[in-house]
Amino acid sequence: MLASLTTALSTTALSTAALSAAAQVPADTVVYGPWHGAFSPWFLLFPLFWILVIALFIFVARRTWRRNQHWAAAQGAEGVLRERYARGEVDETEYRQRMEVLRSGDRRQK
């Protein structure tokens, strides 16, 4: 019984302290908020920050993907030719001829 009485008294003391703190706040702050009814654009900064972060992430991801696709398309045939030369499937003269054809953009067979 003593424990419940102590809990009730501490709850009452807490609520009394909260009410006295609320009574000390000016009425216009309670009614109008901390900006006294004036518009404040500060709340727009947080969503704007996250929108910019997401847009930057999308920009970097797309740019990286495009660069990798371009590199893979350009290096594909030359890479295969380099690997065949390294394995000894083509000799140096054939390697140089084919590399010249690839780099010139002329795709027809001779």
Jmol script that loads the backbone (N, CA, C; Angstrom):
load data "model"
ATOM      1  N   MET A   1       0.821  -1.186   0.000  1.00  0.00           N
ATOM      2  CA  MET A   1       0.000   0.000   0.000  1.00  0.00           C
ATOM      3  C   MET A   1       0.870   1.258   0.000  1.00  0.00           C
ATOM      4  N   LEU A   2       1.941   1.192   0.733  1.00  0.00           N
ATOM      5  CA  LEU A   2       2.841   2.329   0.793  1.00  0.00           C
ATOM      6  C   LEU A   2       3.461   2.604  -0.582  1.00  0.00           C
ATOM      7  N   ALA A   3       3.787   1.538  -1.343  1.00  0.00           N
ATOM      8  CA  ALA A   3       4.371   1.707  -2.675  1.00  0.00           C
ATOM      9  C   ALA A   3       3.384   2.359  -3.627  1.00  0.00           C
ATOM     10  N   SER A   4       2.122   1.973  -3.582  1.00  0.00           N
ATOM     11  CA  SER A   4       1.126   2.565  -4.475  1.00  0.00           C
ATOM     12  C   SER A   4       0.864   4.014  -4.100  1.00  0.00           C
ATOM     13  N   LEU A   5       0.921   4.344  -2.819  1.00  0.00           N
ATOM     14  CA  LEU A   5       0.734   5.720  -2.369  1.00  0.00           C
ATOM     15  C   LEU A   5       1.905   6.587  -2.842  1.00  0.00           C
ATOM     16  N   THR A   6       3.118   6.044  -2.778  1.00  0.00           N
ATOM     17  CA  THR A   6       4.296   6.771  -3.238  1.00  0.00           C
ATOM     18  C   THR A   6       4.226   6.999  -4.747  1.00  0.00           C
ATOM     19  N   THR A   7       3.795   5.998  -5.503  1.00  0.00           N
ATOM     20  CA  THR A   7       3.656   6.118  -6.950  1.00  0.00           C
ATOM     21  C   THR A   7       2.607   7.158  -7.301  1.00  0.00           C
ATOM     22  N   ALA A   8       1.493   7.162  -6.583  1.00  0.00           N
ATOM     23  CA  ALA A   8       0.429   8.127  -6.832  1.00  0.00           C
ATOM     24  C   ALA A   8       0.905   9.538  -6.532  1.00  0.00           C
ATOM     25  N   LEU A   9       1.673   9.700  -5.466  1.00  0.00           N
ATOM     26  CA  LEU A   9       2.182  11.027  -5.107  1.00  0.00           C
ATOM     27  C   LEU A   9       3.202  11.515  -6.136  1.00  0.00           C
ATOM     28  N   SER A  10       4.062  10.618  -6.623  1.00  0.00           N
ATOM     29  CA  SER A  10       5.057  11.038  -7.605  1.00  0.00           C
ATOM     30  C   SER A  10       4.394  11.369  -8.948  1.00  0.00           C
ATOM     31  N   THR A  11       3.338  10.644  -9.292  1.00  0.00           N
ATOM     32  CA  THR A  11       2.594  10.938 -10.519  1.00  0.00           C
ATOM     33  C   THR A  11       1.902  12.283 -10.404  1.00  0.00           C
ATOM     34  N   THR A  12       1.352  12.553  -9.256  1.00  0.00           N
ATOM     35  CA  THR A  12       0.689  13.833  -9.024  1.00  0.00           C
ATOM     36  C   THR A  12       1.705  14.967  -9.057  1.00  0.00           C
ATOM     37  N   ALA A  13       2.875  14.744  -8.475  1.00  0.00           N
ATOM     38  CA  ALA A  13       3.908  15.764  -8.477  1.00  0.00           C
ATOM     39  C   ALA A  13       4.400  16.029  -9.899  1.00  0.00           C
ATOM     40  N   LEU A  14       4.520  14.982 -10.677  1.00  0.00           N
ATOM     41  CA  LEU A  14       4.947  15.131 -12.060  1.00  0.00           C
ATOM     42  C   LEU A  14       3.933  15.922 -12.875  1.00  0.00           C
ATOM     43  N   SER A  15       2.656  15.580 -12.711  1.00  0.00           N
ATOM     44  CA  SER A  15       1.623  16.290 -13.464  1.00  0.00           C
ATOM     45  C   SER A  15       1.521  17.738 -13.007  1.00  0.00           C
ATOM     46  N   THR A  16       1.734  17.993 -11.733  1.00  0.00           N
ATOM     47  CA  THR A  16       1.703  19.368 -11.233  1.00  0.00           C
ATOM     48  C   THR A  16       2.871  20.157 -11.801  1.00  0.00           C
ATOM     49  N   ALA A  17       4.052  19.534 -11.893  1.00  0.00           N
ATOM     50  CA  ALA A  17       5.221  20.205 -12.452  1.00  0.00           C
ATOM     51  C   ALA A  17       5.009  20.490 -13.932  1.00  0.00           C
ATOM     52  N   ALA A  18       4.401  19.556 -14.663  1.00  0.00           N
ATOM     53  CA  ALA A  18       4.135  19.761 -16.084  1.00  0.00           C
ATOM     54  C   ALA A  18       3.129  20.882 -16.292  1.00  0.00           C
ATOM     55  N   LEU A  19       2.116  20.946 -15.453  1.00  0.00           N
ATOM     56  CA  LEU A  19       1.111  22.010 -15.568  1.00  0.00           C
ATOM     57  C   LEU A  19       1.709  23.369 -15.246  1.00  0.00           C
ATOM     58  N   SER A  20       2.577  23.422 -14.252  1.00  0.00           N
ATOM     59  CA  SER A  20       3.183  24.717 -13.911  1.00  0.00           C
ATOM     60  C   SER A  20       4.142  25.157 -15.020  1.00  0.00           C
ATOM     61  N   ALA A  21       4.841  24.222 -15.660  1.00  0.00           N
ATOM     62  CA  ALA A  21       5.717  24.570 -16.779  1.00  0.00           C
ATOM     63  C   ALA A  21       4.897  25.059 -17.960  1.00  0.00           C
ATOM     64  N   ALA A  22       3.765  24.422 -18.212  1.00  0.00           N
ATOM     65  CA  ALA A  22       2.894  24.842 -19.310  1.00  0.00           C
ATOM     66  C   ALA A  22       2.272  26.198 -19.025  1.00  0.00           C
ATOM     67  N   ALA A  23       2.043  26.504 -17.769  1.00  0.00           N
ATOM     68  CA  ALA A  23       1.456  27.788 -17.416  1.00  0.00           C
ATOM     69  C   ALA A  23       2.451  28.923 -17.626  1.00  0.00           C
ATOM     70  N   GLN A  24       3.734  28.637 -17.579  1.00  0.00           N
ATOM     71  CA  GLN A  24       4.750  29.673 -17.754  1.00  0.00           C
ATOM     72  C   GLN A  24       4.999  30.003 -19.225  1.00  0.00           C
ATOM     73  N   VAL A  25       4.540  29.147 -20.157  1.00  0.00           N
ATOM     74  CA  VAL A  25       4.719  29.396 -21.590  1.00  0.00           C
ATOM     75  C   VAL A  25       3.718  30.467 -22.008  1.00  0.00           C
ATOM     76  N   PRO A  26       4.170  31.495 -22.732  1.00  0.00           N
ATOM     77  CA  PRO A  26       3.230  32.535 -23.166  1.00  0.00           C
ATOM     78  C   PRO A  26       2.118  31.955 -24.046  1.00  0.00           C
ATOM     79  N   ALA A  27       0.967  32.550 -23.953  1.00  0.00           N
ATOM     80  CA  ALA A  27      -0.209  32.043 -24.662  1.00  0.00           C
ATOM     81  C   ALA A  27      -0.043  32.123 -26.172  1.00  0.00           C
ATOM     82  N   ASP A  28       0.618  33.151 -26.677  1.00  0.00           N
ATOM     83  CA  ASP A  28       0.771  33.258 -28.130  1.00  0.00           C
ATOM     84  C   ASP A  28       1.687  32.169 -28.691  1.00  0.00           C
ATOM     85  N   THR A  29       2.620  31.658 -27.884  1.00  0.00           N
ATOM     86  CA  THR A  29       3.473  30.560 -28.331  1.00  0.00           C
ATOM     87  C   THR A  29       2.662  29.278 -28.436  1.00  0.00           C
ATOM     88  N   VAL A  30       1.763  29.070 -27.530  1.00  0.00           N
ATOM     89  CA  VAL A  30       0.928  27.872 -27.553  1.00  0.00           C
ATOM     90  C   VAL A  30      -0.028  27.931 -28.737  1.00  0.00           C
ATOM     91  N   VAL A  31      -0.607  29.082 -29.007  1.00  0.00           N
ATOM     92  CA  VAL A  31      -1.602  29.216 -30.058  1.00  0.00           C
ATOM     93  C   VAL A  31      -0.945  29.255 -31.439  1.00  0.00           C
ATOM     94  N   TYR A  32       0.097  30.049 -31.621  1.00  0.00           N
ATOM     95  CA  TYR A  32       0.659  30.278 -32.937  1.00  0.00           C
ATOM     96  C   TYR A  32       1.928  29.482 -33.227  1.00  0.00           C
ATOM     97  N   GLY A  33       2.521  28.844 -32.256  1.00  0.00           N
ATOM     98  CA  GLY A  33       3.754  28.108 -32.472  1.00  0.00           C
ATOM     99  C   GLY A  33       4.963  29.000 -32.241  1.00  0.00           C
ATOM    100  N   PRO A  34       6.127  28.455 -32.420  1.00  0.00           N
ATOM    101  CA  PRO A  34       7.339  29.219 -32.109  1.00  0.00           C
ATOM    102  C   PRO A  34       7.609  30.377 -33.066  1.00  0.00           C
ATOM    103  N   TRP A  35       6.959  30.418 -34.254  1.00  0.00           N
ATOM    104  CA  TRP A  35       7.194  31.509 -35.197  1.00  0.00           C
ATOM    105  C   TRP A  35       6.111  32.575 -35.112  1.00  0.00           C
ATOM    106  N   HIS A  36       5.240  32.474 -34.136  1.00  0.00           N
ATOM    107  CA  HIS A  36       4.182  33.455 -33.886  1.00  0.00           C
ATOM    108  C   HIS A  36       3.306  33.680 -35.109  1.00  0.00           C
ATOM    109  N   GLY A  37       2.982  32.581 -35.772  1.00  0.00           N
ATOM    110  CA  GLY A  37       2.053  32.659 -36.892  1.00  0.00           C
ATOM    111  C   GLY A  37       2.691  32.999 -38.216  1.00  0.00           C
ATOM    112  N   ALA A  38       3.968  33.335 -38.246  1.00  0.00           N
ATOM    113  CA  ALA A  38       4.635  33.678 -39.498  1.00  0.00           C
ATOM    114  C   ALA A  38       5.094  32.399 -40.198  1.00  0.00           C
ATOM    115  N   PHE A  39       5.130  32.448 -41.508  1.00  0.00           N
ATOM    116  CA  PHE A  39       5.568  31.299 -42.291  1.00  0.00           C
ATOM    117  C   PHE A  39       7.083  31.189 -42.194  1.00  0.00           C
ATOM    118  N   SER A  40       7.554  29.983 -41.969  1.00  0.00           N
ATOM    119  CA  SER A  40       8.990  29.755 -41.912  1.00  0.00           C
ATOM    120  C   SER A  40       9.348  28.643 -42.891  1.00  0.00           C
ATOM    121  N   PRO A  41      10.263  28.912 -43.807  1.00  0.00           N
ATOM    122  CA  PRO A  41      10.612  27.905 -44.822  1.00  0.00           C
ATOM    123  C   PRO A  41      11.600  26.852 -44.342  1.00  0.00           C
ATOM    124  N   TRP A  42      11.969  26.861 -43.092  1.00  0.00           N
ATOM    125  CA  TRP A  42      12.971  25.910 -42.606  1.00  0.00           C
ATOM    126  C   TRP A  42      12.523  24.472 -42.734  1.00  0.00           C
ATOM    127  N   PHE A  43      11.233  24.219 -42.655  1.00  0.00           N
ATOM    128  CA  PHE A  43      10.760  22.838 -42.747  1.00  0.00           C
ATOM    129  C   PHE A  43      10.938  22.277 -44.155  1.00  0.00           C
ATOM    130  N   LEU A  44      11.169  23.121 -45.155  1.00  0.00           N
ATOM    131  CA  LEU A  44      11.384  22.656 -46.518  1.00  0.00           C
ATOM    132  C   LEU A  44      12.808  22.143 -46.753  1.00  0.00           C
ATOM    133  N   LEU A  45      13.729  22.515 -45.886  1.00  0.00           N
ATOM    134  CA  LEU A  45      15.119  22.137 -46.097  1.00  0.00           C
ATOM    135  C   LEU A  45      15.353  20.637 -45.959  1.00  0.00           C
ATOM    136  N   PHE A  46      14.696  19.980 -45.028  1.00  0.00           N
ATOM    137  CA  PHE A  46      14.924  18.549 -44.834  1.00  0.00           C
ATOM    138  C   PHE A  46      14.443  17.717 -46.020  1.00  0.00           C
ATOM    139  N   PRO A  47      13.229  17.896 -46.516  1.00  0.00           N
ATOM    140  CA  PRO A  47      12.841  17.141 -47.725  1.00  0.00           C
ATOM    141  C   PRO A  47      13.693  17.525 -48.939  1.00  0.00           C
ATOM    142  N   LEU A  48      14.043  18.797 -49.051  1.00  0.00           N
ATOM    143  CA  LEU A  48      14.874  19.237 -50.162  1.00  0.00           C
ATOM    144  C   LEU A  48      16.248  18.573 -50.114  1.00  0.00           C
ATOM    145  N   PHE A  49      16.813  18.450 -48.933  1.00  0.00           N
ATOM    146  CA  PHE A  49      18.098  17.772 -48.772  1.00  0.00           C
ATOM    147  C   PHE A  49      18.012  16.336 -49.255  1.00  0.00           C
ATOM    148  N   TRP A  50      16.978  15.592 -48.847  1.00  0.00           N
ATOM    149  CA  TRP A  50      16.862  14.191 -49.241  1.00  0.00           C
ATOM    150  C   TRP A  50      16.554  14.047 -50.721  1.00  0.00           C
ATOM    151  N   ILE A  51      15.794  14.971 -51.281  1.00  0.00           N
ATOM    152  CA  ILE A  51      15.532  14.935 -52.722  1.00  0.00           C
ATOM    153  C   ILE A  51      16.836  15.131 -53.488  1.00  0.00           C
ATOM    154  N   LEU A  52      17.671  16.059 -53.033  1.00  0.00           N
ATOM    155  CA  LEU A  52      18.965  16.281 -53.681  1.00  0.00           C
ATOM    156  C   LEU A  52      19.892  15.079 -53.541  1.00  0.00           C
ATOM    157  N   VAL A  53      19.882  14.435 -52.388  1.00  0.00           N
ATOM    158  CA  VAL A  53      20.717  13.248 -52.187  1.00  0.00           C
ATOM    159  C   VAL A  53      20.283  12.130 -53.129  1.00  0.00           C
ATOM    160  N   ILE A  54      18.988  11.896 -53.233  1.00  0.00           N
ATOM    161  CA  ILE A  54      18.470  10.838 -54.115  1.00  0.00           C
ATOM    162  C   ILE A  54      18.758  11.172 -55.578  1.00  0.00           C
ATOM    163  N   ALA A  55      18.570  12.436 -55.973  1.00  0.00           N
ATOM    164  CA  ALA A  55      18.845  12.841 -57.354  1.00  0.00           C
ATOM    165  C   ALA A  55      20.328  12.680 -57.678  1.00  0.00           C
ATOM    166  N   LEU A  56      21.195  13.021 -56.751  1.00  0.00           N
ATOM    167  CA  LEU A  56      22.630  12.850 -56.967  1.00  0.00           C
ATOM    168  C   LEU A  56      22.989  11.375 -57.112  1.00  0.00           C
ATOM    169  N   PHE A  57      22.391  10.531 -56.298  1.00  0.00           N
ATOM    170  CA  PHE A  57      22.631   9.096 -56.392  1.00  0.00           C
ATOM    171  C   PHE A  57      22.194   8.550 -57.747  1.00  0.00           C
ATOM    172  N   ILE A  58      21.020   8.956 -58.220  1.00  0.00           N
ATOM    173  CA  ILE A  58      20.515   8.504 -59.516  1.00  0.00           C
ATOM    174  C   ILE A  58      21.421   9.003 -60.637  1.00  0.00           C
ATOM    175  N   PHE A  59      21.867  10.258 -60.562  1.00  0.00           N
ATOM    176  CA  PHE A  59      22.752  10.823 -61.575  1.00  0.00           C
ATOM    177  C   PHE A  59      24.065  10.050 -61.657  1.00  0.00           C
ATOM    178  N   VAL A  60      24.677   9.791 -60.515  1.00  0.00           N
ATOM    179  CA  VAL A  60      25.955   9.073 -60.501  1.00  0.00           C
ATOM    180  C   VAL A  60      25.777   7.636 -60.988  1.00  0.00           C
ATOM    181  N   ALA A  61      24.698   6.988 -60.575  1.00  0.00           N
ATOM    182  CA  ALA A  61      24.457   5.604 -60.996  1.00  0.00           C
ATOM    183  C   ALA A  61      24.248   5.514 -62.506  1.00  0.00           C
ATOM    184  N   ARG A  62      23.461   6.405 -63.063  1.00  0.00           N
ATOM    185  CA  ARG A  62      23.216   6.370 -64.509  1.00  0.00           C
ATOM    186  C   ARG A  62      24.479   6.686 -65.293  1.00  0.00           C
ATOM    187  N   ARG A  63      25.250   7.660 -64.820  1.00  0.00           N
ATOM    188  CA  ARG A  63      26.478   8.018 -65.508  1.00  0.00           C
ATOM    189  C   ARG A  63      27.472   6.863 -65.489  1.00  0.00           C
ATOM    190  N   THR A  64      27.601   6.205 -64.354  1.00  0.00           N
ATOM    191  CA  THR A  64      28.507   5.063 -64.233  1.00  0.00           C
ATOM    192  C   THR A  64      28.045   3.928 -65.134  1.00  0.00           C
ATOM    193  N   TRP A  65      26.753   3.655 -65.150  1.00  0.00           N
ATOM    194  CA  TRP A  65      26.221   2.573 -65.978  1.00  0.00           C
ATOM    195  C   TRP A  65      26.466   2.854 -67.457  1.00  0.00           C
ATOM    196  N   ARG A  66      26.203   4.089 -67.872  1.00  0.00           N
ATOM    197  CA  ARG A  66      26.424   4.438 -69.284  1.00  0.00           C
ATOM    198  C   ARG A  66      27.899   4.322 -69.657  1.00  0.00           C
ATOM    199  N   ARG A  67      28.772   4.783 -68.784  1.00  0.00           N
ATOM    200  CA  ARG A  67      30.207   4.714 -69.066  1.00  0.00           C
ATOM    201  C   ARG A  67      30.657   3.261 -69.176  1.00  0.00           C
ATOM    202  N   ASN A  68      30.145   2.400 -68.296  1.00  0.00           N
ATOM    203  CA  ASN A  68      30.508   0.984 -68.357  1.00  0.00           C
ATOM    204  C   ASN A  68      29.971   0.325 -69.624  1.00  0.00           C
ATOM    205  N   GLN A  69      28.767   0.672 -70.025  1.00  0.00           N
ATOM    206  CA  GLN A  69      28.200   0.110 -71.247  1.00  0.00           C
ATOM    207  C   GLN A  69      29.010   0.545 -72.461  1.00  0.00           C
ATOM    208  N   HIS A  70      29.382   1.813 -72.506  1.00  0.00           N
ATOM    209  CA  HIS A  70      30.176   2.322 -73.621  1.00  0.00           C
ATOM    210  C   HIS A  70      31.538   1.643 -73.655  1.00  0.00           C
ATOM    211  N   TRP A  71      32.161   1.515 -72.510  1.00  0.00           N
ATOM    212  CA  TRP A  71      33.473   0.885 -72.437  1.00  0.00           C
ATOM    213  C   TRP A  71      33.404  -0.575 -72.867  1.00  0.00           C
ATOM    214  N   ALA A  72      32.371  -1.301 -72.410  1.00  0.00           N
ATOM    215  CA  ALA A  72      32.237  -2.716 -72.765  1.00  0.00           C
ATOM    216  C   ALA A  72      31.999  -2.885 -74.264  1.00  0.00           C
ATOM    217  N   ALA A  73      31.206  -2.000 -74.854  1.00  0.00           N
ATOM    218  CA  ALA A  73      30.947  -2.089 -76.286  1.00  0.00           C
ATOM    219  C   ALA A  73      32.207  -1.778 -77.092  1.00  0.00           C
ATOM    220  N   ALA A  74      32.978  -0.807 -76.649  1.00  0.00           N
ATOM    221  CA  ALA A  74      34.181  -0.424 -77.383  1.00  0.00           C
ATOM    222  C   ALA A  74      35.300  -1.428 -77.178  1.00  0.00           C
ATOM    223  N   GLN A  75      35.411  -2.011 -76.015  1.00  0.00           N
ATOM    224  CA  GLN A  75      36.514  -2.908 -75.702  1.00  0.00           C
ATOM    225  C   GLN A  75      36.202  -4.364 -75.995  1.00  0.00           C
ATOM    226  N   GLY A  76      34.993  -4.677 -76.368  1.00  0.00           N
ATOM    227  CA  GLY A  76      34.595  -6.059 -76.571  1.00  0.00           C
ATOM    228  C   GLY A  76      35.409  -6.781 -77.622  1.00  0.00           C
ATOM    229  N   ALA A  77      35.420  -6.275 -78.849  1.00  0.00           N
ATOM    230  CA  ALA A  77      36.123  -6.945 -79.947  1.00  0.00           C
ATOM    231  C   ALA A  77      37.636  -6.869 -79.754  1.00  0.00           C
ATOM    232  N   GLU A  78      38.108  -5.715 -79.304  1.00  0.00           N
ATOM    233  CA  GLU A  78      39.548  -5.574 -79.081  1.00  0.00           C
ATOM    234  C   GLU A  78      40.014  -6.492 -77.959  1.00  0.00           C
ATOM    235  N   GLY A  79      39.203  -6.646 -76.941  1.00  0.00           N
ATOM    236  CA  GLY A  79      39.556  -7.532 -75.835  1.00  0.00           C
ATOM    237  C   GLY A  79      39.648  -8.987 -76.272  1.00  0.00           C
ATOM    238  N   VAL A  80      38.683  -9.390 -77.098  1.00  0.00           N
ATOM    239  CA  VAL A  80      38.709 -10.767 -77.606  1.00  0.00           C
ATOM    240  C   VAL A  80      39.950 -10.984 -78.467  1.00  0.00           C
ATOM    241  N   LEU A  81      40.271  -9.994 -79.302  1.00  0.00           N
ATOM    242  CA  LEU A  81      41.455 -10.108 -80.147  1.00  0.00           C
ATOM    243  C   LEU A  81      42.729 -10.178 -79.305  1.00  0.00           C
ATOM    244  N   ARG A  82      42.811  -9.365 -78.250  1.00  0.00           N
ATOM    245  CA  ARG A  82      43.978  -9.414 -77.357  1.00  0.00           C
ATOM    246  C   ARG A  82      44.114 -10.783 -76.697  1.00  0.00           C
ATOM    247  N   GLU A  83      42.993 -11.343 -76.259  1.00  0.00           N
ATOM    248  CA  GLU A  83      43.032 -12.664 -75.615  1.00  0.00           C
ATOM    249  C   GLU A  83      43.477 -13.736 -76.611  1.00  0.00           C
ATOM    250  N   ARG A  84      42.979 -13.670 -77.844  1.00  0.00           N
ATOM    251  CA  ARG A  84      43.393 -14.656 -78.859  1.00  0.00           C
ATOM    252  C   ARG A  84      44.884 -14.530 -79.171  1.00  0.00           C
ATOM    253  N   TYR A  85      45.383 -13.301 -79.214  1.00  0.00           N
ATOM    254  CA  TYR A  85      46.814 -13.092 -79.447  1.00  0.00           C
ATOM    255  C   TYR A  85      47.624 -13.626 -78.262  1.00  0.00           C
ATOM    256  N   ALA A  86      47.164 -13.408 -77.055  1.00  0.00           N
ATOM    257  CA  ALA A  86      47.867 -13.888 -75.869  1.00  0.00           C
ATOM    258  C   ALA A  86      47.890 -15.418 -75.829  1.00  0.00           C
ATOM    259  N   ARG A  87      46.839 -16.064 -76.299  1.00  0.00           N
ATOM    260  CA  ARG A  87      46.800 -17.532 -76.312  1.00  0.00           C
ATOM    261  C   ARG A  87      47.587 -18.115 -77.484  1.00  0.00           C
ATOM    262  N   GLY A  88      47.964 -17.262 -78.429  1.00  0.00           N
ATOM    263  CA  GLY A  88      48.742 -17.734 -79.570  1.00  0.00           C
ATOM    264  C   GLY A  88      47.892 -18.183 -80.739  1.00  0.00           C
ATOM    265  N   GLU A  89      46.614 -17.872 -80.748  1.00  0.00           N
ATOM    266  CA  GLU A  89      45.735 -18.267 -81.842  1.00  0.00           C
ATOM    267  C   GLU A  89      45.978 -17.434 -83.099  1.00  0.00           C
ATOM    268  N   VAL A  90      46.438 -16.180 -82.928  1.00  0.00           N
ATOM    269  CA  VAL A  90      46.770 -15.333 -84.079  1.00  0.00           C
ATOM    270  C   VAL A  90      48.203 -14.845 -83.905  1.00  0.00           C
ATOM    271  N   ASP A  91      48.881 -14.624 -85.029  1.00  0.00           N
ATOM    272  CA  ASP A  91      50.254 -14.122 -84.936  1.00  0.00           C
ATOM    273  C   ASP A  91      50.231 -12.592 -84.891  1.00  0.00           C
ATOM    274  N   GLU A  92      51.425 -12.002 -84.767  1.00  0.00           N
ATOM    275  CA  GLU A  92      51.516 -10.558 -84.562  1.00  0.00           C
ATOM    276  C   GLU A  92      51.016  -9.772 -85.760  1.00  0.00           C
ATOM    277  N   THR A  93      51.327 -10.193 -86.967  1.00  0.00           N
ATOM    278  CA  THR A  93      50.877  -9.445 -88.143  1.00  0.00           C
ATOM    279  C   THR A  93      49.358  -9.483 -88.280  1.00  0.00           C
ATOM    280  N   GLU A  94      48.782 -10.653 -88.059  1.00  0.00           N
ATOM    281  CA  GLU A  94      47.320 -10.751 -88.126  1.00  0.00           C
ATOM    282  C   GLU A  94      46.679  -9.929 -87.015  1.00  0.00           C
ATOM    283  N   TYR A  95      47.292  -9.950 -85.831  1.00  0.00           N
ATOM    284  CA  TYR A  95      46.786  -9.155 -84.703  1.00  0.00           C
ATOM    285  C   TYR A  95      46.775  -7.674 -85.059  1.00  0.00           C
ATOM    286  N   ARG A  96      47.882  -7.187 -85.593  1.00  0.00           N
ATOM    287  CA  ARG A  96      47.977  -5.765 -85.935  1.00  0.00           C
ATOM    288  C   ARG A  96      47.005  -5.391 -87.064  1.00  0.00           C
ATOM    289  N   GLN A  97      46.840  -6.263 -88.043  1.00  0.00           N
ATOM    290  CA  GLN A  97      45.890  -5.992 -89.124  1.00  0.00           C
ATOM    291  C   GLN A  97      44.469  -5.907 -88.594  1.00  0.00           C
ATOM    292  N   ARG A  98      44.097  -6.872 -87.789  1.00  0.00           N
ATOM    293  CA  ARG A  98      42.729  -6.878 -87.252  1.00  0.00           C
ATOM    294  C   ARG A  98      42.487  -5.710 -86.298  1.00  0.00           C
ATOM    295  N   MET A  99      43.497  -5.365 -85.510  1.00  0.00           N
ATOM    296  CA  MET A  99      43.348  -4.230 -84.600  1.00  0.00           C
ATOM    297  C   MET A  99      43.193  -2.935 -85.382  1.00  0.00           C
ATOM    298  N   GLU A 100      43.921  -2.810 -86.488  1.00  0.00           N
ATOM    299  CA  GLU A 100      43.798  -1.630 -87.340  1.00  0.00           C
ATOM    300  C   GLU A 100      42.394  -1.538 -87.937  1.00  0.00           C
ATOM    301  N   VAL A 101      41.859  -2.667 -88.358  1.00  0.00           N
ATOM    302  CA  VAL A 101      40.505  -2.690 -88.917  1.00  0.00           C
ATOM    303  C   VAL A 101      39.487  -2.309 -87.840  1.00  0.00           C
ATOM    304  N   LEU A 102      39.652  -2.836 -86.635  1.00  0.00           N
ATOM    305  CA  LEU A 102      38.716  -2.518 -85.556  1.00  0.00           C
ATOM    306  C   LEU A 102      38.761  -1.037 -85.188  1.00  0.00           C
ATOM    307  N   ARG A 103      39.932  -0.480 -85.127  1.00  0.00           N
ATOM    308  CA  ARG A 103      40.065   0.923 -84.722  1.00  0.00           C
ATOM    309  C   ARG A 103      39.673   1.896 -85.818  1.00  0.00           C
ATOM    310  N   SER A 104      39.735   1.474 -87.067  1.00  0.00           N
ATOM    311  CA  SER A 104      39.345   2.362 -88.167  1.00  0.00           C
ATOM    312  C   SER A 104      37.833   2.415 -88.326  1.00  0.00           C
ATOM    313  N   GLY A 105      37.137   1.431 -87.790  1.00  0.00           N
ATOM    314  CA  GLY A 105      35.680   1.408 -87.914  1.00  0.00           C
ATOM    315  C   GLY A 105      35.211   0.701 -89.147  1.00  0.00           C
ATOM    316  N   ASP A 106      36.135   0.189 -89.977  1.00  0.00           N
ATOM    317  CA  ASP A 106      35.772  -0.541 -91.185  1.00  0.00           C
ATOM    318  C   ASP A 106      35.483  -1.994 -90.795  1.00  0.00           C
ATOM    319  N   ARG A 107      34.229  -2.407 -90.911  1.00  0.00           N
ATOM    320  CA  ARG A 107      33.818  -3.725 -90.421  1.00  0.00           C
ATOM    321  C   ARG A 107      33.723  -4.792 -91.517  1.00  0.00           C
ATOM    322  N   ARG A 108      34.000  -4.460 -92.740  1.00  0.00           N
ATOM    323  CA  ARG A 108      33.854  -5.451 -93.807  1.00  0.00           C
ATOM    324  C   ARG A 108      35.055  -6.413 -93.818  1.00  0.00           C
ATOM    325  N   GLN A 109      34.818  -7.605 -94.244  1.00  0.00           N
ATOM    326  CA  GLN A 109      35.860  -8.633 -94.308  1.00  0.00           C
ATOM    327  C   GLN A 109      36.702  -8.462 -95.565  1.00  0.00           C
ATOM    328  N   LYS A 110      37.997  -8.736 -95.466  1.00  0.00           N
ATOM    329  CA  LYS A 110      38.874  -8.639 -96.647  1.00  0.00           C
ATOM    330  C   LYS A 110      39.158 -10.004 -97.194  1.00  0.00           C
TER     331      LYS A 110
END
end "model"
wireframe off; spacefill off
backbone 0.3
color backbone group
